[in-house]
Amino acid sequence: MHLSATTIVACATPPGFSPRAMIRASGAGAPDLLGATCPGSAWRRGAVVARLDLGGGRSIPALLSVLPAPGSYTGEETFELTI
């Protein structure tokens, strides 16, 4: 299996109205991206409540699911934020 060095971030919620949104990040840079967007969150398998940093001293609660490689669906480092 060839794993790309690219990290992708995408909305995982279908188009239309929804009271929640899911954002998924996958790739080698996902752990660093998580550290930048949810400071203090640990990179270990599981689901926890985290704070998504919006900048300017603002943040919102989010459900964080971490799926370390190779145990994710893609085999890459992956995390999902449900907000």
ZINORTA-V774620 format. One record per residue. RES is the residue in one small letter. PHI is phi in degrees with one decimal (NA if undefined). PSI is psi in whole degrees, -180 to 180 (none if undefined). D_FIRST is the distance of its C-alpha to the first C-alpha in Angstrom with 1 decimal. Layout:
RES;PHI;PSI;D_FIRST
RES;PHI;PSI;D_FIRST
//
This chain:
m;NA;133;0.0
h;-98.8;121;3.8
l;-103.2;130;6.4
s;-76.6;151;9.8
a;-83.5;-2;12.9
t;-78.8;141;14.8
t;-109.4;128;16.5
i;-112.3;145;17.8
v;-128.3;130;20.9
a;-149.6;154;22.3
c;-73.3;128;25.1
a;-104.9;11;23.8
t;-97.2;135;27.4
p;-66.7;159;28.5
p;-60.0;153;31.4
g;113.0;-177;34.9
f;-75.6;139;36.9
s;-156.3;139;35.3
p;-75.2;-12;36.8
r;-130.8;157;33.4
a;-131.8;146;30.5
m;-118.6;132;26.9
i;-116.4;131;24.9
r;-119.9;136;21.1
a;-123.4;136;19.3
s;-144.0;136;15.5
g;136.0;178;13.7
a;-61.1;-31;14.5
g;-87.9;2;18.1
a;-58.3;-43;18.8
p;-60.7;-41;20.6
d;-67.0;-40;22.9
l;-63.0;-41;23.5
l;-61.7;-44;24.6
g;-61.3;-33;26.9
a;-79.6;-31;28.5
t;-96.7;-27;29.0
c;-131.6;73;29.9
p;-53.1;138;31.6
g;88.7;-6;31.9
s;-80.1;136;29.0
a;-88.7;145;26.9
w;-89.2;83;23.1
r;-147.3;148;23.0
r;-54.7;135;21.9
g;141.4;-177;24.7
a;-127.4;132;26.9
v;-143.4;163;30.0
v;-83.2;129;32.5
a;-128.4;175;32.0
r;-114.6;122;33.9
l;-87.0;116;32.3
d;-75.6;120;34.1
l;-96.3;-2;35.6
g;86.1;164;37.3
g;62.7;25;41.1
g;79.0;8;41.3
r;-103.9;147;40.2
s;-152.4;161;37.5
i;-133.3;153;36.8
p;-72.3;148;35.5
a;-149.0;151;32.1
l;-88.3;120;30.0
l;-105.2;125;26.9
s;-116.0;123;23.9
v;-109.1;130;21.3
l;-127.8;89;17.9
p;-66.9;151;16.3
a;-67.3;149;12.6
p;-92.5;17;11.0
g;-84.1;3;13.7
s;-88.9;169;13.6
y;-58.5;-39;12.9
t;-86.5;-12;10.1
g;83.2;3;8.9
e;-109.0;167;10.7
e;-61.3;128;14.3
t;-143.0;143;16.5
f;-141.3;155;20.2
e;-129.1;137;22.7
l;-116.1;125;26.4
t;-106.6;121;28.9
i;-124.7;none;32.1
//
